[in-house]
Every structure is written in structure tokens, then in C-alpha cells.
Amino acid sequence: MKNLVLLALIMFIIPFKGISQINVVVEISELSSNDGHLLLELNDENKETIGAFSEKITNNKSYVVLKDLKPGKYAFKYFHDANDDEKLNTNFLGMPREGFGFSNNAKGTFGIPSFDKMVFEVTKSDTLRCIPTYMGK
């Protein structure tokens, strides 16, 4: 009987241990202060939102861990919600008053960058580093 249980463990449980989960750490540095939170939205290759994150800021940095991702293409956008109102505040011209950014540190011309500029491919666990843009203070 012990041998049967051991055989079942070997055949069914152990092979699944080889399937590793992919985790991507997004490090956002050079934030203007430790006030508020960093808000990040993760999208899949179909531009569907698959995750929303709110992380604390320490030493003008924030880390968002994207857990258990499947291999594929993703993109994200984020902003420094300095006043914790869960909105990207803008000035009278509509320019963001809080820091913001996109995956690949993509930049847009008169608006957000194209999705193609933001897309990154996940094949293994990794760390992505981003620096926000501050413009309409």
C-alpha cells in the first residue's frame, strides 16, 4: 500500500512542482515624495484590465509585485496618487499634476503612448524599472 501511495505522489504531485509561477516586480523610483500611494493598472495583450494595485511609497520608491503571471504580453500604467483621492489630478490645462508613467517607460505625444509602445513580454520572473513623468505642477 505504501508503494502505491508513493507511486501516486511521484506521478501526480511531483510533476506539478516543476511548473513555476512567474512573478514580475515593478520598481518605480524617483517619486516626488512618500505621500499617498502608487496606483498601477495591469492589462493583458487584449487591453483588458487584469489587475489593479495600490502600494505604499518608501524612500521615494514603490514596488508592485505582479504575481502568478502566465507567459504572454502585458502593459501597465501607473500614477503617484500623492493626495490619496484615487484620481490623477490635473491642472487647468488638463496636464497631470501627479507623477505618472507606463511600462517600458513609454512616452506619448500629446497623450498616452500607443499600446504597442507599452507592451512587454513575460517569459520568466523579472524586475522592471520605471521612472515617472512630472509635468503640470
HUGI-V453691 format. One record per residue. N is the residue number from 1. RES is the residue in one small letter. SS is DSSP state (2 for helix, 1 for strand, 0 for the rest). Layout:
<<N & RES & SS> <N & RES & SS>>
This chain:
<<1 & m & 0> <2 & k & 2> <3 & n & 2> <4 & l & 2> <5 & v & 2> <6 & l & 2> <7 & l & 2> <8 & a & 2> <9 & l & 2> <10 & i & 2> <11 & m & 2> <12 & f & 2> <13 & i & 2> <14 & i & 2> <15 & p & 2> <16 & f & 2> <17 & k & 2> <18 & g & 0> <19 & i & 0> <20 & s & 0> <21 & q & 0> <22 & i & 1> <23 & n & 1> <24 & v & 1> <25 & v & 1> <26 & v & 1> <27 & e & 1> <28 & i & 1> <29 & s & 1> <30 & e & 0> <31 & l & 0> <32 & s & 0> <33 & s & 0> <34 & n & 0> <35 & d & 0> <36 & g & 0> <37 & h & 1> <38 & l & 1> <39 & l & 1> <40 & l & 1> <41 & e & 1> <42 & l & 1> <43 & n & 1> <44 & d & 1> <45 & e & 0> <46 & n & 0> <47 & k & 0> <48 & e & 0> <49 & t & 1> <50 & i & 1> <51 & g & 1> <52 & a & 1> <53 & f & 1> <54 & s & 1> <55 & e & 1> <56 & k & 1> <57 & i & 0> <58 & t & 1> <59 & n & 0> <60 & n & 0> <61 & k & 1> <62 & s & 1> <63 & y & 1> <64 & v & 1> <65 & v & 1> <66 & l & 1> <67 & k & 1> <68 & d & 1> <69 & l & 1> <70 & k & 0> <71 & p & 0> <72 & g & 1> <73 & k & 1> <74 & y & 1> <75 & a & 1> <76 & f & 1> <77 & k & 1> <78 & y & 1> <79 & f & 1> <80 & h & 1> <81 & d & 1> <82 & a & 0> <83 & n & 0> <84 & d & 0> <85 & d & 0> <86 & e & 0> <87 & k & 0> <88 & l & 0> <89 & n & 0> <90 & t & 1> <91 & n & 0> <92 & f & 0> <93 & l & 0> <94 & g & 0> <95 & m & 0> <96 & p & 1> <97 & r & 0> <98 & e & 0> <99 & g & 0> <100 & f & 1> <101 & g & 1> <102 & f & 1> <103 & s & 2> <104 & n & 2> <105 & n & 2> <106 & a & 0> <107 & k & 0> <108 & g & 0> <109 & t & 0> <110 & f & 0> <111 & g & 0> <112 & i & 0> <113 & p & 0> <114 & s & 0> <115 & f & 2> <116 & d & 2> <117 & k & 2> <118 & m & 2> <119 & v & 0> <120 & f & 1> <121 & e & 1> <122 & v & 1> <123 & t & 0> <124 & k & 0> <125 & s & 0> <126 & d & 1> <127 & t & 1> <128 & l & 1> <129 & r & 1> <130 & c & 1> <131 & i & 1> <132 & p & 0> <133 & t & 1> <134 & y & 0> <135 & m & 0> <136 & g & 0> <137 & k & 0>>
